[in-house]
Amino acid sequence: MEITKALPVWLDKTHPNFLRWERARNISLERGKFVKQILELDYNLNNLKILDLGSGEGGTTKILSENNFVVSLDINFTRLTRQKENYNLKKSLQADAIRLPFADSTFDLIIIQDVIEHIGQLNNFSKEIIRVLKNNGSVYLSTPNRLSIINFLSDPHWGTPFVSILSRNLIKNLFIRFFRKTERHRKDIPQLLSLNKILNLFSDKFEIKIMTDFSVDELFKENKGIIWSDFHLKLINTLKSIKADRIIRRISNNNFGFVNKYLTPTFYLLMKKKSQ
């Protein structure tokens, strides 16, 4: 990924995804509160050294900074500038996620919130995460599910059917070439990951817990930090109106089986580094 200061496509008001991206920006603090809710189920969030990797608008960094030392890292200069303007964040750094500018065993906790799907060199990325994380340190990882039928119907990044299962090259050479020509120079084209892919990347070095039950409960409580696409918002409202949320609550689980491999739209994972 090449570091850039160019004005990003997500600030283009003529883009078909502009309202989706704007909604995500506007709930940045709510998203941070949701991350904190999940983390507090397992961790005491006090006096930790935290890396918010791919920190975006900075809402999560802002929320976690209340009782911890948090470094906000993003590859995009515009995002870091907006963080300072909106939240007065001072511990920010522009850097590439596959070449982290930190010493070994620096952080107690790393936040990877809807970022990993934008990274091309995943093996290098996972090695860097392991390197800068302390022994027994932890990672919060959220990312859309490549194989979810819900994302197949409407990709969470593009709002279009079928794109979720495509490789990065196919998205660039087919979808973007014919439907989103203005984005042909993007360096952060997302390619979604399956649950098996994530486990292959991290399970050797981490004890992994999937937090689907909690996220489903919060989803139907209308937690504002979870969802912002029009399709998904309408789907949730429809499911609630026909009482299907009761069925979904029953079948949701935290196992690595069929439900989480093929139905769960977004993975929320807590990963604890195994002792060396």
C-alpha positions as CSV (number, residue, x, y, z in Angstrom):
1,M,0.0,0.0,0.0
2,E,1.4,3.3,-1.1
3,I,1.1,6.2,1.4
4,T,-0.8,9.1,-0.2
5,K,-2.0,12.6,0.6
6,A,-4.5,12.7,-2.3
7,L,-8.1,13.6,-1.6
8,P,-9.8,10.2,-1.2
9,V,-12.8,9.0,-3.2
10,W,-14.9,8.7,-0.1
11,L,-15.2,12.5,0.2
12,D,-16.5,12.8,-3.4
13,K,-20.2,13.9,-3.1
14,T,-21.0,12.6,-6.6
15,H,-19.9,9.0,-5.8
16,P,-22.8,6.5,-5.5
17,N,-21.5,5.3,-2.1
18,F,-21.1,8.8,-0.7
19,L,-24.1,8.6,1.7
20,R,-23.1,5.2,2.9
21,W,-19.6,6.4,3.7
22,E,-20.9,9.7,5.2
23,R,-23.2,7.7,7.6
24,A,-20.2,5.6,8.7
25,R,-18.2,8.7,9.4
26,N,-21.0,10.3,11.4
27,I,-21.3,7.3,13.7
28,S,-17.5,7.0,14.3
29,L,-17.9,7.5,18.1
30,E,-20.8,5.0,18.2
31,R,-18.6,2.5,16.5
32,G,-15.9,3.1,19.1
33,K,-18.4,2.6,21.9
34,F,-19.4,-0.8,20.4
35,V,-15.8,-1.9,20.2
36,K,-15.4,-0.9,23.8
37,Q,-18.5,-2.9,24.8
38,I,-17.1,-6.1,23.2
39,L,-13.7,-5.6,24.7
40,E,-15.1,-5.0,28.2
41,L,-16.6,-8.5,28.1
42,D,-13.1,-10.0,28.5
43,Y,-10.7,-7.2,29.4
44,N,-10.1,-4.5,31.9
45,L,-9.6,-1.5,29.7
46,N,-7.4,0.6,32.0
47,N,-3.8,1.7,31.6
48,L,-3.2,-0.2,28.4
49,K,-1.0,0.7,25.5
50,I,-3.3,0.4,22.4
51,L,-2.7,0.6,18.7
52,D,-5.8,1.6,16.6
53,L,-4.6,0.3,13.3
54,G,-6.4,1.9,10.3
55,S,-8.2,4.3,12.7
56,G,-10.3,6.0,10.1
57,E,-12.3,8.9,11.5
58,G,-10.8,8.3,15.0
59,G,-13.9,7.6,17.0
60,T,-12.6,4.4,18.4
61,T,-9.3,6.0,19.4
62,K,-11.2,8.8,21.1
63,I,-13.3,6.4,23.1
64,L,-10.5,4.1,24.2
65,S,-8.2,7.1,25.1
66,E,-10.3,7.9,28.1
67,N,-8.3,5.4,30.3
68,N,-5.5,4.2,28.0
69,F,-2.6,5.4,25.9
70,V,-3.8,4.9,22.3
71,V,-1.8,5.4,19.1
72,S,-4.0,6.2,16.1
73,L,-2.4,4.9,12.9
74,D,-3.8,5.3,9.4
75,I,-2.3,5.3,5.9
76,N,-4.4,8.2,4.7
77,F,-3.2,11.8,5.6
78,T,-6.7,13.2,5.1
79,R,-8.2,10.9,7.8
80,L,-5.5,11.8,10.3
81,T,-6.1,15.5,9.6
82,R,-9.9,15.0,10.2
83,Q,-9.2,13.2,13.4
84,K,-7.3,16.1,14.8
85,E,-10.0,18.5,13.7
86,N,-12.9,16.5,15.0
87,Y,-11.5,14.9,18.2
88,N,-8.3,16.7,18.8
89,L,-6.3,13.5,18.7
90,K,-2.6,14.1,19.2
91,K,-1.1,10.6,19.2
92,S,-1.5,9.9,15.5
93,L,0.8,8.5,12.9
94,Q,0.7,8.0,9.1
95,A,2.2,4.6,8.2
96,D,1.6,1.4,6.3
97,A,0.1,-1.5,8.2
98,I,2.6,-4.0,6.7
99,R,5.6,-2.0,7.9
100,L,4.7,-0.9,11.4
101,P,7.2,1.7,12.9
102,F,7.2,0.2,16.4
103,A,9.6,-2.0,18.4
104,D,8.8,-5.6,19.1
105,S,6.2,-6.3,21.9
106,T,5.0,-2.6,22.2
107,F,1.3,-2.9,22.6
108,D,-1.1,-4.6,25.0
109,L,-4.0,-4.4,22.5
110,I,-4.4,-3.8,18.8
111,I,-7.7,-2.7,17.2
112,I,-8.2,-3.9,13.6
113,Q,-11.7,-2.5,12.8
114,D,-12.9,-3.1,9.2
115,V,-9.4,-2.8,7.9
116,I,-7.9,-6.2,7.1
117,E,-10.0,-6.6,3.9
118,H,-8.2,-3.6,2.4
119,I,-4.7,-5.1,2.9
120,G,-3.1,-7.1,0.1
121,Q,-0.1,-8.7,1.8
122,L,-1.9,-10.5,4.6
123,N,0.9,-12.8,5.6
124,N,3.2,-9.9,6.2
125,F,0.5,-8.1,7.9
126,S,-0.2,-10.9,10.4
127,K,3.5,-11.2,11.1
128,E,3.7,-7.5,11.9
129,I,0.7,-7.8,14.3
130,I,2.3,-10.7,16.1
131,R,5.7,-8.8,16.3
132,V,4.5,-5.6,17.9
133,L,2.0,-7.2,20.2
134,K,3.2,-8.2,23.7
135,N,3.1,-11.8,24.9
136,N,-0.5,-12.5,26.1
137,G,-1.6,-9.3,24.3
138,S,-4.9,-9.2,22.5
139,V,-6.4,-8.2,19.2
140,Y,-9.9,-6.9,18.3
141,L,-10.7,-7.8,14.7
142,S,-13.9,-7.0,12.8
143,T,-14.4,-7.6,9.1
144,P,-17.2,-8.5,6.7
145,N,-17.7,-12.2,5.9
146,R,-16.8,-13.1,2.3
147,L,-19.2,-16.1,2.2
148,S,-22.2,-14.6,4.0
149,I,-25.4,-14.8,1.9
150,I,-26.3,-11.3,3.2
151,N,-23.1,-9.8,1.8
152,F,-23.6,-11.8,-1.4
153,L,-26.8,-10.0,-2.0
154,S,-25.3,-6.6,-1.2
155,D,-21.6,-6.1,-0.8
156,P,-20.9,-3.9,2.3
157,H,-18.4,-1.8,0.5
158,W,-20.0,-1.4,-2.9
159,G,-23.7,-2.0,-2.2
160,T,-23.9,-4.4,-5.2
161,P,-24.7,-8.1,-5.5
162,F,-22.0,-10.8,-6.1
163,V,-19.0,-8.5,-5.6
164,S,-18.3,-9.9,-2.1
165,I,-17.0,-13.2,-3.5
166,L,-14.7,-11.7,-6.1
167,S,-11.0,-11.4,-5.8
168,R,-9.3,-8.0,-5.6
169,N,-8.1,-8.4,-9.2
170,L,-11.5,-9.3,-10.5
171,I,-13.1,-6.3,-8.7
172,K,-10.5,-4.0,-10.2
173,N,-10.5,-5.4,-13.7
174,L,-14.2,-6.2,-14.1
175,F,-16.4,-4.3,-11.6
176,I,-14.4,-1.1,-11.3
177,R,-13.4,-1.1,-14.9
178,F,-17.1,-1.1,-16.1
179,F,-19.0,0.4,-13.2
180,R,-16.7,2.6,-11.0
181,K,-14.2,4.0,-13.4
182,T,-13.3,6.9,-11.2
183,E,-11.9,4.4,-8.6
184,R,-9.5,2.6,-11.0
185,H,-6.4,4.1,-9.2
186,R,-7.5,3.1,-5.7
187,K,-4.8,1.3,-3.6
188,D,-7.2,0.0,-0.9
189,I,-9.7,-2.1,-3.0
190,P,-11.3,-4.4,-0.5
191,Q,-11.3,-8.2,-0.8
192,L,-13.4,-9.9,1.8
193,L,-12.1,-12.8,3.9
194,S,-13.8,-16.0,4.9
195,L,-13.7,-17.4,8.4
196,N,-11.3,-20.1,7.4
197,K,-8.9,-17.6,5.9
198,I,-8.8,-15.6,9.1
199,L,-8.2,-18.8,11.1
200,N,-5.4,-19.8,8.8
201,L,-3.8,-16.4,9.3
202,F,-4.0,-16.2,13.1
203,S,-5.0,-19.5,14.8
204,D,-1.4,-20.8,15.2
205,K,-0.5,-17.7,17.3
206,F,-3.8,-16.7,18.9
207,E,-6.7,-18.1,20.9
208,I,-9.7,-16.9,19.0
209,K,-13.2,-16.1,20.2
210,I,-16.0,-15.1,17.9
211,M,-18.6,-12.7,19.4
212,T,-21.6,-13.3,17.2
213,D,-24.2,-13.8,20.1
214,F,-23.3,-10.4,21.6
215,S,-23.3,-8.6,18.2
216,V,-26.7,-10.1,17.2
217,D,-28.2,-8.9,20.5
218,E,-26.8,-5.4,20.0
219,L,-28.0,-5.5,16.4
220,F,-31.6,-6.0,17.3
221,K,-31.3,-3.5,20.1
222,E,-30.5,-1.0,17.3
223,N,-27.0,-0.3,18.5
224,K,-26.0,2.6,16.3
225,G,-22.4,1.5,16.1
226,I,-23.0,-1.6,14.1
227,I,-24.7,-1.0,10.8
228,W,-25.0,1.9,8.3
229,S,-25.8,0.5,4.8
230,D,-29.3,1.2,3.6
231,F,-29.7,-2.4,2.5
232,H,-28.7,-3.8,5.9
233,L,-30.8,-1.3,7.8
234,K,-33.9,-2.2,5.8
235,L,-33.2,-5.9,6.2
236,I,-33.0,-5.5,10.0
237,N,-36.2,-3.6,10.1
238,T,-37.9,-6.2,8.0
239,L,-36.7,-9.0,10.1
240,K,-38.0,-7.3,13.2
241,S,-41.4,-6.5,11.7
242,I,-42.0,-10.2,10.9
243,K,-40.6,-11.4,14.2
244,A,-37.8,-13.2,12.5
245,D,-35.3,-11.7,14.9
246,R,-36.4,-14.4,17.4
247,I,-35.3,-17.1,15.1
248,I,-32.0,-15.4,14.3
249,R,-31.3,-15.0,18.1
250,R,-31.9,-18.8,18.5
251,I,-29.6,-19.9,15.7
252,S,-26.8,-17.4,16.4
253,N,-23.8,-18.9,18.2
254,N,-20.1,-18.4,18.9
255,N,-19.0,-21.6,17.2
256,F,-16.8,-21.9,14.1
257,G,-19.5,-23.8,12.2
258,F,-22.1,-23.3,9.4
259,V,-23.8,-20.2,10.9
260,N,-20.7,-18.2,11.2
261,K,-19.1,-19.4,8.0
262,Y,-22.1,-18.7,5.7
263,L,-24.7,-16.5,7.5
264,T,-23.0,-14.1,9.8
265,P,-22.4,-10.9,7.8
266,T,-19.6,-9.4,10.0
267,F,-17.1,-11.2,12.2
268,Y,-16.3,-9.7,15.6
269,L,-13.3,-11.5,17.0
270,L,-11.3,-11.3,20.2
271,M,-7.9,-12.9,19.8
272,K,-5.4,-13.4,22.6
273,K,-1.8,-14.1,21.8
274,K,-0.5,-17.4,22.9
275,S,2.4,-17.5,25.3
276,Q,5.7,-18.0,23.5
